[in-house]
Amino acid sequence: MAAEIAQGVGRLIVAFDVMGGQFAWLQAEPAVRPTVHYFGPEDLAWQDLELGYGDWLEAMLAGALAGFYEGLRWPGWEAEVANVAVDQGISSWPPPWTREGKDLSAVSRKPIPLAELVSAHQDAARQLGFL
């Protein structure tokens, strides 16, 4: 399934997050209802959230974000994210998929173009053989 997602077969990107994560709605198999999948910067892998688009959107708007993003937050993240433009994301060094980058309060962070951030995560996943 990850290879299909990586190649873009049957997927529709429905959202990006400020850390460069992607949400895609896709039909992983014929005759199976499409679900939303998440590509996260903390593990560079696609995860099936097992929710249709409407259910996913309702969950996100109803407060599921707090638990979902628990590992991608740091003290003061709200103020830092509020100052990021809508076409930017927060790049961290070391990146969150490394052991050294897991503690986002201890890494260097800066806003960069979101397209560049998403591309960097995808490139790293391909080079490491995750996609």
N, C-alpha and C positions, 0 to 999 in steps of 0.2 A: 504494500500500500504506500509506503513512503516514497518509493521510486515513482509511482504515478503522481503523487502530489508534487514531488520535486520537478517533474517534467511538465506540470501544469495541466494534466489531463483532467477535464471535467471540474475544474475548480474555479471559484469566483472569490477573489479577495474581498472581504466585507469590512475589514477594519485593520488598522495598525495601532500599536500602542507606542508610548513615548520612549520605550526602551528598545524599539525595533522589532517587537513581536508582531506576528501576523495572524489574523483570523481568516480562515477560508471556508467557504461552504462548498462541499463537494459530495458527489456520489461515488463512493469508493468502489462499489460493485454494481453491476447492472441489476435492476429490479429491487434495489435496496434504497430506502429513503435517504436523501442527502442529509449530512450532519455537518456541524461546524467543527473544524479542526484548528488547533493553535500551534504555531511554530514559535517556540520560546527561546529567547537569547540565553537563558540559563542552562539549557541542555542541547540546543541546536537540533531539536527533533520535533516532528509533527505528532500531536496527541489528539486523538478523537475525543471530543468533549461529549459525544453521544447525545447531542441536542440538535433538533432542527433549528432553522434560523429564527423562527418566531420565539421558540422556547429559550434559545440562547439570548436573544435581545431582551426578552422579559427578565431573565435572570440577571443580566448585566445592569439593567435599569433599576432592578429591585434590591441591589446591594451586594451581589455576589462578587463584585470586584475586590472587596477588602480581603476576603480569604484567598481568592484566586491569585492576587499579586503579593501576597505576604512575603515571599522570598525575594521580591524585586523592589523592596522599599527600604528606606534608611531614615534616620532622624532628620526632619526638616525637608523631606521629599516634596511635601505639598507646595511650599514656597518656591522651591527650585523648579518644579514642573510648571507652576503657574507662570513663570517667566520665559518659558520655551514657546516659540512661535509654532503655529499649527503645522507648518511644513518642516519642522525640525524634530529630532529625537535626541535623547541623551546618550552619548557615547561614554563608555567607562573603560578605564585602563587600570589594571588588567580587566579583560572582558568577563561578564558574569558566567560564562561557560567554563572558565578556568577555576581551579581550586583557590588561587589567590584572589580571584575576582568575586567570589561568593558573598563576601561581606561588603556590600555596596557603600557602607559608611566609611570604609577604609581605602577606597579607590579614588582615582582621579576621574572626574566627570566633567563633560562639557557638551553644550548643544552643537549638533552638526546637522546638515540636511538629512531629513528622514530617509530619502531614497538611498543616500550613501550608507546610512547605518544598516538598513534592511539588506542592501547588497553585500555589505561586509559580513553580516551574519550568515547569509546564504553561501557566500564564497568560502567562509571558514568551514561550514558544514560539509560542503562538497570536498574540500581539500582533506578533511579529516575522515572522509568516507561515510558520513552520516546520511547523506542523500544519494 
